[in-house]
Amino acid sequence: MKQTGFDTNENLRQISSYPTRMSYFKLKSIVPLLFGVSLFYLIFYTSCANIGSPSGGPKDSIPPVVVKTIPGLRGTNFKGSDVRLTFDEYINSDEISEKLVISPPMKKKPLIKMKGKTLIVEFTEPLKKESTYSLDFKDAVADNNEKNPIKDFRFSFATGQRYDSLKVAGYVKNAFTQEPVEKALVLLHRQKEYTAFIDSIPDYIGTTDKNGLFMIDNLASGSYRLYALTDADNSRTYNSHAELIAFADSLIVPSAKYVARTDTVIQGTDTLLVTGHVDYLPTPQYLMMFEEVKFDQYLDSYKRNQGNKCDFYFSESLSDSFKINLLKPTPTKDWSYIESNLKRDSITVWLTDTVFSKNDSLKFELKYQVLDSLNQLVIKHDTVELIYAAPKTPKVKRKKNEGPTIPTINLGNNINTSAHDIYRPIRIEAPEPLSSFDTTKVRLYSFEDTVRTQIPIVVRKDTNSVRKFYIEHHWDPNTSYLFQVDSAAAYNIYGYPSNKINQKFKTQKEDYYGKIILTISGLSTPAIVQLLGNDKDEKILQKIQILEDGKIEFPYLKPEKYKIKIILDSNKNGKWDTGYLADGIQPEEVVYYPKIIKVRSNFEYKETWDIKYKPDYKKELIDEELEKEKARKKEQEKKNGKKTESEENPNR
């Protein structure tokens, strides 16, 4: 009986079989040993093939048991058109069609039927001759009442005389986050060119579980290319740039090796020898999934949420050749301001003429570069129409002799009045593009007791936005400041002046912050160290590029939990690089610091990190604070005489 083994940390080990041959001498005193061996065989045989009798225990926790199969398990020379599996009870088959994986793959899905307690898998196309088929049901087969599933349920048979029994197993992870990828399609191709992954159906397939684990068994001997894919369109080919992929660097040559092993038990003159097992190669494979960077430009969406503002979103960054023309109504000179985001894949068009802004309908022509069918850059023309209906505003009655109200604008900022971060510059942001901004009318003062001191400042314009400006200053902690902007310091493109700003604020206390000091060793290449938020998004809060082993600091940290990640930046370009299938380039390697660090105010945390990247690296981040809380809760429950969850469910 063959199995996939795991070590004490639930890591996949080399695949091997159970003992296959026994020789023994002198039966005296070996009955207990034979009973133990028989019991060991029974337990693992039923868990692997699920054929046999229930071993007892409460009925509602026992999954169905297979009592009969057509063809037989590992049967050969099968010529039928369906597989029939009879269970000892009625089963629920609702999820079988979705979860069943048949390898070698079939073009058409089989029909799933039930006849009493018999599950019928009816093939809708002829089976291949001289092939071994594997039916991987995952956990889709469950009893009808309590929904107890048969875990990792597989069935196999051969259409020829030979039953193929080789296998390949491993894990699939996201290369950037190191998280396991569930439900990824894993493929084996006999064709050696990578183009087979793009345009051909694989020879064998499997899927990953929630831990990213896969196993493709019942393989014929030979050499294969191994790939993984998030198959969005169920085509079993890599045909969309949005799909994540992975590939093994070298050819996969599955094999089985008989390993002789002798265990000798001596009691007096009685001896029992149990010899031999089979190891399956190759060793577990570790595939890192990534999304290729391919230029696939198109206009993704557009909107007009206010009369004078139109937003356009693209799939890729725009080149300098991008142009936008107003077709309707006929534009005047300098009819717009163009604003882009940092990546330049989002464009905002501000209309400078208020007459145009009041039009319900605006028609634009956009010109931008795309790749044609020959992978040549050409200019694409898009014509789009944006509609906007302004909400009706109630009429305001004016008092007698009262003139019209002059519109004004409010300049926003990011100041935290009670505790402004001492590392954060002041950002000034206008709601619309400015035609002028007299920065000499912007002032900053510090306060000490009643003494006010003006601070020399420089107001810097944002290079990507016509609406944003910054004031950088080395703030003193726990200090009072006054930020002032005179009225009419700025005018927007419609001639509206800005309102006055007179805002007092205080900076954060220095002892509010903590610091992480990290000593790194074991680097074999330049690296990027990132400080991340302790959430699912893992927002980058700080990053430091290093060329060699040494000490780095993350200062001014709020009292929160943090993760640390390192990117092995082999090409020294200061960013993480994805992989490229055609060139056989794997994504850059990523490792996480094994602890989640809880920073407290006015504390320095000194950590050491020896970087040892291995393909079998497992992302397991220990939250010491959470572990202590769990231990405290468990101890409290014991004192209260309550059973813990692990004690109540010892098999979990």
CORHU-V397083 format. One record per backbone hydrogen bond with DSSP energy under -0.5 kcal/mol. CO is the residue of the C=O (numbers start at 1). NH is the residue of the N-H. If there is no record, write none. Layout:
BEGIN
CO|NH / CO|NH
END
This chain:
BEGIN
1|18 / 3|5 / 3|16 / 5|13 / 7|10 / 11|7 / 15|280 / 16|3 / 21|275 / 23|273 / 25|271 / 27|30 / 30|34 / 31|35 / 32|36 / 33|37 / 34|38 / 35|39 / 36|40 / 37|41 / 38|42 / 39|43 / 40|44 / 41|45 / 42|46 / 43|47 / 44|48 / 45|49 / 45|50 / 46|50 / 48|154 / 50|52 / 50|66 / 58|61 / 59|62 / 61|63 / 65|88 / 66|52 / 68|86 / 70|84 / 72|75 / 75|158 / 81|123 / 83|121 / 84|70 / 84|86 / 85|119 / 86|67 / 86|68 / 90|144 / 91|93 / 92|142 / 93|96 / 93|97 / 95|99 / 96|100 / 101|136 / 103|134 / 111|113 / 111|122 / 113|120 / 115|118 / 117|87 / 117|119 / 118|115 / 119|85 / 119|121 / 120|113 / 120|122 / 121|83 / 121|123 / 122|111 / 128|131 / 131|133 / 131|159 / 133|157 / 134|103 / 134|136 / 135|137 / 135|155 / 136|101 / 137|140 / 138|153 / 140|142 / 141|150 / 142|92 / 143|147 / 147|149 / 148|64 / 148|143 / 149|151 / 150|153 / 153|137 / 153|138 / 155|135 / 156|74 / 156|75 / 157|133 / 158|78 / 160|77 / 162|164 / 166|219 / 168|216 / 169|285 / 170|214 / 171|287 / 172|181 / 173|289 / 174|178 / 178|619 / 179|174 / 180|182 / 181|184 / 184|186 / 184|208 / 185|229 / 186|206 / 187|227 / 188|203 / 188|204 / 189|225 / 193|196 / 194|197 / 194|198 / 195|198 / 195|199 / 196|200 / 197|238 / 204|188 / 206|186 / 208|183 / 209|212 / 212|172 / 213|209 / 214|170 / 215|217 / 216|168 / 219|166 / 224|252 / 225|189 / 226|248 / 227|187 / 228|246 / 229|185 / 229|231 / 230|232 / 231|234 / 237|239 / 240|243 / 244|230 / 245|290 / 246|228 / 251|253 / 252|224 / 252|254 / 255|281 / 257|279 / 258|260 / 259|277 / 261|263 / 261|276 / 262|264 / 263|265 / 263|274 / 264|266 / 265|267 / 265|272 / 267|269 / 267|270 / 270|267 / 271|25 / 272|265 / 273|23 / 273|275 / 274|263 / 275|21 / 276|20 / 277|259 / 278|17 / 279|257 / 280|15 / 281|255 / 285|171 / 285|287 / 287|173 / 287|289 / 289|175 / 290|245 / 290|292 / 292|294 / 294|296 / 298|300 / 298|315 / 301|313 / 303|311 / 306|309 / 308|351 / 309|306 / 310|349 / 311|303 / 312|347 / 313|300 / 313|301 / 319|322 / 323|367 / 325|327 / 325|365 / 326|331 / 328|363 / 332|335 / 335|352 / 335|353 / 337|339 / 337|350 / 339|348 / 341|344 / 344|318 / 345|314 / 346|341 / 347|312 / 348|339 / 348|350 / 349|310 / 349|351 / 350|337 / 352|354 / 353|357 / 354|358 / 356|359 / 360|388 / 362|386 / 363|327 / 363|328 / 364|384 / 365|325 / 366|382 / 367|323 / 368|380 / 370|378 / 372|375 / 376|372 / 378|370 / 378|380 / 380|368 / 380|382 / 382|366 / 382|384 / 384|364 / 386|362 / 388|390 / 395|397 / 399|402 / 405|407 / 407|497 / 409|411 / 409|499 / 410|412 / 412|429 / 415|417 / 417|506 / 420|508 / 421|424 / 422|475 / 423|425 / 426|428 / 426|471 / 427|414 / 428|469 / 429|412 / 433|493 / 436|491 / 437|439 / 438|441 / 439|442 / 441|486 / 443|484 / 444|455 / 445|482 / 446|453 / 447|480 / 448|451 / 451|448 / 453|446 / 455|444 / 458|460 / 458|472 / 460|470 / 464|340 / 466|434 / 467|430 / 468|462 / 469|428 / 470|460 / 471|426 / 473|475 / 476|479 / 479|507 / 480|447 / 481|505 / 482|445 / 482|484 / 483|503 / 484|443 / 485|501 / 486|489 / 489|438 / 490|498 / 491|435 / 491|436 / 492|495 / 496|492 / 497|409 / 498|488 / 501|485 / 502|504 / 503|483 / 505|481 / 506|420 / 508|478 / 509|512 / 510|513 / 513|602 / 514|557 / 515|517 / 515|605 / 516|518 / 516|554 / 517|519 / 517|607 / 518|520 / 518|552 / 519|609 / 520|550 / 521|611 / 526|569 / 527|546 / 528|530 / 528|567 / 529|544 / 530|532 / 530|565 / 531|541 / 531|542 / 532|563 / 533|535 / 539|533 / 539|541 / 542|531 / 544|529 / 544|546 / 546|527 / 550|520 / 552|518 / 553|555 / 554|516 / 557|514 / 558|560 / 560|599 / 561|534 / 562|597 / 563|532 / 564|593 / 565|530 / 566|568 / 566|591 / 567|528 / 567|569 / 568|570 / 569|572 / 577|588 / 580|584 / 580|585 / 581|584 / 584|586 / 585|580 / 589|568 / 591|566 / 594|622 / 595|597 / 596|598 / 596|624 / 597|562 / 597|599 / 600|603 / 603|515 / 604|606 / 605|517 / 605|607 / 607|519 / 609|521 / 609|611 / 610|612 / 614|617 / 618|620 / 620|622 / 621|623 / 622|596 / 622|624 / 623|627 / 624|628 / 625|629 / 626|630 / 627|631 / 628|632 / 629|633 / 630|634 / 631|635 / 632|636 / 633|637 / 634|638 / 635|639 / 636|640 / 637|642 / 638|641 / 644|648 / 645|649 / 649|652
END
